[in-house]
């Protein structure tokens, strides 16, 4: 039996409205809105539907859809598919075992695939818009060029799945397992992947603009030339991940584990890296202008030729790990630290040769044994004038 469903609740939540706010903005009665919101209606008023579609700038199919309560078995589904049928929108295949099935180009829009087993299934170019795949098993499934816009993949298992050029815009992937998955060229704008596992996953050239990846595990993941502008990576794990030439401008990486990460030539303008662990990281030729890096662990870091203009580096630890081990010191040779705030930072034995420290704030900075811009080893009595002039230049600029 088919049933007409209403997505008003989803639309209201998506736009951050309340039922009363919507009533005021549309001049519709709160009772009419409440009935649609709770899906307690027995008929659809054409005028009400038109007003809501105009307000949300959507089509009638985005507001109402037909859901079938018909439950198909694996055999029934396969028989219909092999007979040429492709429209399975709203179908109920929850918990059905479809392992190794060929579902290419099938329309499973708004379908129920909760806990469905799709291990090694062929889902290329499948339409799964707004489908429910919570807890689904998609190990080694091929979802290349599939449309998963606004689908629910919470706690699903996509380990080793192929998601080449897939559309995941608005998809829920919290607590999902995407270890070793391939998401190259994926569209993941504003996606929520918090607490998910993407270890060893490939996301090269993926669009993760404004994505939410709080506490997400991305250890050893590949995100070369990916777009992570304004992404939220608070508390994420990115140990030994490859993010060369990646755009992380204005991204939030506070308290993230970035040990031995490769961020060579990446853009981190205005990014928040405070309280992060960047031990052994490679940020050579990276742009960290105006970045917030206070209280971060930057030991054994490579910042060669990096731009740190105006960066907040207060209380950062760039000191050498072992006093007699020259290989364990931070490398900042050729870096631009003009206007950077290094107050309370530990730069003992760091390599600052050819570094631009003009206007840098060096209040309480530990420079013991550091190689200075002129190639000499720091000596407090010898470089006292240098520290004073740097501070004075900064004060004059502010004045």
C-alpha distance (Angstrom), angle and dihedral (degrees) to the residues before:
residue distance angle dihedral
X1 . . .
X2 3.78 . .
X3 3.79 123.6 .
X4 3.80 131.9 -165.4
X5 3.81 110.3 -126.4
X6 3.82 129.5 -167.0
X7 3.81 125.4 -140.9
X8 3.83 95.9 -163.1
X9 3.80 92.3 116.0
X10 3.81 90.8 55.0
X11 3.80 92.3 47.7
X12 3.80 93.1 48.4
X13 3.81 92.1 49.8
X14 3.80 92.2 44.3
X15 3.81 91.3 55.3
X16 3.82 94.0 42.4
X17 3.79 94.6 -118.1
X18 3.78 134.8 139.9
X19 3.81 124.1 -137.0
X20 3.81 91.0 -109.0
X21 3.82 92.1 50.4
X22 3.79 90.7 51.6
X23 3.81 90.6 49.0
X24 3.83 90.8 54.1
X25 3.80 93.8 45.8
X26 3.84 94.5 48.1
X27 3.83 101.2 30.9
X28 3.80 88.0 -128.3
X29 3.79 119.5 139.6
X30 3.78 117.1 -97.3
X31 3.82 88.2 -127.8
X32 3.81 92.6 57.2
X33 3.81 90.9 48.9
X34 3.81 92.7 44.9
X35 3.83 92.5 53.0
X36 3.79 91.6 52.9
X37 3.81 92.3 41.3
X38 3.82 91.6 53.9
X39 3.83 92.1 36.0
X40 3.78 90.4 -123.6
X41 3.81 96.8 136.8
X42 3.80 130.3 117.8
X43 3.81 97.0 -169.0
X44 3.81 138.3 24.8
X45 3.80 119.9 -123.9
X46 3.82 108.4 -142.5
X47 3.82 94.0 -148.3
X48 3.82 92.4 50.4
X49 3.79 90.9 48.7
X50 3.83 91.9 49.0
X51 3.82 92.4 49.5
X52 3.81 92.0 50.3
X53 3.81 93.4 46.2
X54 3.81 90.5 51.0
X55 3.79 91.6 47.1
X56 3.81 94.8 50.5
X57 3.81 93.3 33.4
X58 3.77 91.8 -127.8
X59 3.78 138.6 127.1
X60 3.79 124.0 -103.2
X61 3.83 88.0 -107.6
X62 3.81 88.7 60.8
X63 3.80 91.1 54.6
X64 3.79 100.4 39.9
X65 3.78 130.3 26.6
X66 3.77 137.7 171.8
X67 3.77 117.4 -113.6
X68 3.76 122.1 -169.3
X69 3.75 120.9 -147.9
X70 3.78 87.9 -158.6
X71 3.77 108.8 124.6
X72 3.77 116.1 -149.9
X73 3.77 125.7 -156.1
X74 3.80 120.4 -138.2
X75 3.79 90.1 -104.1
X76 3.82 93.7 49.9
X77 3.78 92.0 48.0
X78 3.81 93.2 48.8
X79 3.81 91.9 47.6
X80 3.81 92.3 52.4
X81 3.79 92.6 44.6
X82 3.81 93.1 49.9
X83 3.79 89.8 49.4
X84 3.82 88.1 62.3
X85 3.79 102.4 -95.3
X86 3.82 114.3 140.9
X87 3.81 104.0 163.4
X88 3.80 107.5 90.8
X89 3.80 96.3 146.6
X90 3.80 112.5 157.5
X91 3.81 92.8 10.5
X92 3.80 120.2 150.8
X93 3.81 111.7 -128.0
X94 3.78 96.9 147.2
X95 3.82 114.3 160.3
X96 3.82 91.6 -4.2
X97 3.82 116.8 144.1
X98 3.81 107.7 -121.6
X99 3.80 96.9 159.5
X100 3.81 113.8 160.6
X101 3.83 91.2 2.8
X102 3.80 120.8 148.3
X103 3.83 107.5 -127.1
X104 3.82 97.9 156.2
X105 3.83 114.1 160.8
X106 3.82 92.7 -0.8
X107 3.81 117.2 150.4
X108 3.80 107.1 -128.7
X109 3.79 95.9 159.8
X110 3.82 111.6 162.4
X111 3.80 89.9 -4.0
X112 3.79 123.6 152.6
X113 3.80 109.3 -116.0
X114 3.77 96.8 151.5
X115 3.82 110.1 157.3
X116 3.81 89.2 -7.5
X117 3.81 115.4 157.3
X118 3.80 110.4 -127.6
X119 3.78 99.1 159.4
X120 3.83 111.1 166.4
X121 3.81 90.1 -9.5
X122 3.81 121.2 155.0
X123 3.80 106.5 -118.1
X124 3.80 99.4 157.8
X125 3.80 113.3 154.7
X126 3.80 90.9 -2.8
X127 3.81 117.9 156.5
X128 3.80 108.9 -129.2
X129 3.79 98.2 157.8
X130 3.82 110.3 160.8
X131 3.80 90.1 -8.2
X132 3.80 120.0 152.5
X133 3.80 110.2 -121.2
X134 3.79 98.4 154.4
X135 3.79 109.0 156.3
X136 3.81 92.4 0.2
X137 3.82 118.9 156.2
X138 3.82 109.8 -128.9
X139 3.80 100.5 158.6
X140 3.84 109.9 164.1
X141 3.81 90.4 -8.7
X142 3.80 117.1 154.2
X143 3.81 110.2 -127.0
X144 3.80 97.7 160.4
X145 3.83 112.0 160.9
X146 3.80 90.5 -3.3
X147 3.80 120.0 151.2
X148 3.80 111.3 -126.6
X149 3.79 96.1 160.4
X150 3.83 108.7 162.7
X151 3.80 92.6 -9.9
X152 3.80 119.6 151.1
X153 3.82 110.5 -121.6
X154 3.79 96.2 157.8
X155 3.83 111.6 157.4
X156 3.81 90.7 -3.6
X157 3.81 121.7 147.1
X158 3.81 114.3 -124.7
X159 3.79 96.9 158.7
X160 3.82 110.6 161.7
X161 3.80 89.8 -3.9
X162 3.81 119.2 153.3
X163 3.80 112.1 -126.7
X164 3.79 100.7 163.7
X165 3.83 111.8 171.7
X166 3.81 90.1 -11.9
X167 3.81 122.8 163.9
X168 3.80 109.4 -126.2
X169 3.80 97.3 157.1
X170 3.80 109.7 152.1
X171 3.81 92.4 0.6
X172 3.81 120.6 147.5
X173 3.81 111.5 -128.4
X174 3.79 102.0 156.3
X175 3.82 112.7 150.3
X176 3.81 89.9 3.0
X177 3.81 122.0 146.0
X178 3.81 111.5 -127.1
X179 3.80 98.1 155.5
X180 3.82 111.6 156.6
X181 3.81 90.0 0.7
X182 3.81 119.2 148.3
X183 3.81 112.9 -130.2
X184 3.80 98.6 159.8
X185 3.84 111.8 163.1
X186 3.81 88.5 2.3
X187 3.82 120.7 164.4
X188 3.81 104.6 -130.4
X189 3.82 102.5 151.2
X190 3.82 112.5 164.0
X191 3.81 90.8 -9.5
X192 3.82 119.4 159.1
X193 3.82 110.1 -131.1
X194 3.80 96.9 154.6
X195 3.82 116.3 157.0
X196 3.81 90.4 5.1
X197 3.80 126.9 135.6
X198 3.80 116.7 -120.5
X199 3.78 97.8 155.8
X200 3.82 112.5 156.5
X201 3.80 89.6 1.2
X202 3.81 120.9 147.0
X203 3.80 114.4 -128.3
X204 3.79 100.3 155.7
X205 3.84 112.1 159.7
X206 3.83 89.7 2.2
X207 3.80 119.1 151.2
X208 3.81 108.3 -126.5
X209 3.78 96.8 156.9
X210 3.84 109.0 161.9
X211 3.81 90.7 -4.7
X212 3.81 118.9 159.4
X213 3.80 112.0 -129.9
X214 3.80 102.5 158.4
X215 3.81 111.5 168.1
X216 3.81 89.5 -8.7
X217 3.80 116.2 156.7
X218 3.81 110.2 -126.1
X219 3.79 99.4 156.1
X220 3.83 111.6 156.7
X221 3.81 90.0 0.0
X222 3.81 120.6 148.4
X223 3.81 116.0 -129.4
X224 3.79 100.9 157.2
X225 3.83 111.7 167.6
X226 3.79 90.7 -5.3
X227 3.81 122.4 153.3
X228 3.81 111.1 -119.9
X229 3.79 98.7 154.6
X230 3.81 111.7 157.4
X231 3.81 90.1 -3.0
X232 3.80 118.9 156.0
X233 3.82 109.6 -129.4
X234 3.79 97.0 158.4
X235 3.79 109.9 162.3
X236 3.81 92.3 -4.0
X237 3.81 122.4 152.8
X238 3.82 114.4 -126.8
X239 3.78 102.8 157.1
X240 3.82 111.3 165.9
X241 3.81 90.6 -9.2
X242 3.82 117.9 155.5
X243 3.82 111.6 -125.9
X244 3.79 100.5 154.0
X245 3.82 114.6 162.6
X246 3.82 90.2 1.3
X247 3.81 122.9 151.4
X248 3.82 109.7 -125.0
X249 3.79 97.9 153.7
X250 3.82 112.3 154.8
X251 3.82 89.5 0.5
X252 3.80 119.8 147.6
X253 3.81 111.9 -127.4
X254 3.79 97.9 154.5
X255 3.82 115.0 153.8
X256 3.82 90.2 4.1
X257 3.81 123.0 147.6
X258 3.81 104.1 -120.8
X259 3.78 100.3 159.6
X260 3.81 112.7 157.9
X261 3.80 91.2 -7.0
X262 3.81 116.6 159.2
X263 3.81 110.6 -130.2
X264 3.78 97.4 155.1
X265 3.83 112.4 162.8
X266 3.82 91.2 -4.9
X267 3.80 124.3 146.4
X268 3.81 114.3 -119.3
X269 3.79 99.2 158.1
X270 3.80 108.9 161.4
X271 3.81 91.8 -4.0
X272 3.80 120.9 152.6
X273 3.81 110.2 -123.4
X274 3.78 97.3 154.4
X275 3.81 116.4 145.1
X276 3.80 91.6 6.9
X277 3.79 125.4 141.5
X278 3.81 107.6 -127.2
X279 3.78 97.3 163.2
X280 3.80 110.0 159.2
X281 3.82 92.6 -1.1
X282 3.80 122.4 153.9
X283 3.80 112.7 -132.4
X284 3.77 98.0 151.9
X285 3.82 112.5 153.6
X286 3.82 89.7 3.9
X287 3.81 121.3 142.1
X288 3.81 111.2 -126.9
X289 3.79 97.3 159.4
X290 3.82 111.7 160.3
X291 3.82 90.4 -2.2
X292 3.80 120.6 153.0
X293 3.80 107.9 -124.4
X294 3.81 101.3 152.2
X295 3.82 118.8 148.8
X296 3.81 91.0 6.9
X297 3.80 125.1 144.8
X298 3.82 105.8 -121.0
X299 3.78 99.9 164.2
X300 3.81 116.9 149.7
X301 3.82 88.2 3.6
X302 3.79 123.3 156.0
X303 3.80 111.0 -135.9
X304 3.79 96.4 155.6
X305 3.83 110.9 160.3
X306 3.81 90.0 -8.4
X307 3.80 120.8 149.0
X308 3.80 113.2 -123.8
X309 3.79 97.9 160.8
X310 3.78 110.7 162.5
X311 3.80 92.2 -6.4
X312 3.79 120.0 158.0
X313 3.81 103.1 -124.1
X314 3.79 99.5 157.0
X315 3.79 115.5 155.8
X316 3.82 92.9 -1.6
X317 3.79 118.0 155.7
X318 3.80 111.9 -128.5
X319 3.79 94.9 147.3
X320 3.75 125.3 130.5
X321 3.79 114.6 -91.0
X322 3.79 95.5 -142.5
X323 3.78 120.8 24.0
X324 3.82 95.1 -138.8
X325 3.80 96.0 40.3
X326 3.82 108.4 89.4
X327 3.82 91.1 -178.2
X328 3.80 91.2 64.1
X329 3.79 97.1 62.4
X330 3.81 126.6 105.2
X331 3.80 115.5 -99.2
X332 3.81 116.2 -140.8
X333 3.80 99.8 149.6
X334 3.78 111.8 147.4
X335 3.82 91.9 8.0
X336 3.80 121.4 142.3
X337 3.81 108.2 -127.1
X338 3.78 95.9 159.9
X339 3.78 110.2 150.2
X340 3.80 92.7 1.2
X341 3.79 118.4 145.4
X342 3.82 108.4 -127.6
X343 3.80 96.2 164.6
X344 3.79 110.8 155.1
X345 3.81 91.8 -0.7
X346 3.80 120.6 147.2
X347 3.81 110.4 -129.8
X348 3.77 99.2 156.2
X349 3.81 111.3 157.2
X350 3.82 91.2 -4.7
X351 3.81 119.1 150.7
X352 3.83 106.8 -115.2
X353 3.79 97.2 159.5
X354 3.84 113.2 148.1
X355 3.82 88.5 1.3
X356 3.81 118.8 149.4
X357 3.81 106.9 -128.2
X358 3.77 97.0 162.6
X359 3.82 110.1 145.4
X360 3.81 91.7 0.7
X361 3.80 116.9 148.3
X362 3.79 109.4 -125.1
X363 3.79 100.3 173.7
X364 3.84 109.2 155.1
X365 3.82 89.5 -11.8
X366 3.80 114.2 159.0
X367 3.81 107.4 -132.6
X368 3.79 98.0 160.0
X369 3.79 110.7 151.8
X370 3.84 92.5 -4.8
X371 3.80 119.5 147.4
X372 3.80 103.9 -118.8
X373 3.84 127.5 -142.2
X374 3.81 90.7 -95.7
X375 3.82 91.2 54.7
X376 3.80 96.1 -106.8
X377 3.78 123.8 123.4
X378 3.80 112.8 -108.0
X379 3.77 117.4 -97.6
X380 3.80 117.5 178.8
X381 3.80 94.8 -139.1
X382 3.80 93.8 43.5
X383 3.82 97.5 46.1
X384 3.78 99.1 37.5
X385 3.80 89.9 103.5
X386 3.82 90.2 50.8
X387 3.80 92.0 55.5
X388 3.79 92.1 47.1
X389 3.82 93.7 49.4
X390 3.82 91.3 48.9
X391 3.79 91.8 53.4
X392 3.81 92.3 43.2
X393 3.81 91.5 51.2
X394 3.80 90.4 52.1
X395 3.80 92.0 49.6
X396 3.82 91.1 49.5
X397 3.82 91.2 50.5
X398 3.81 91.2 50.9
X399 3.80 90.1 47.2
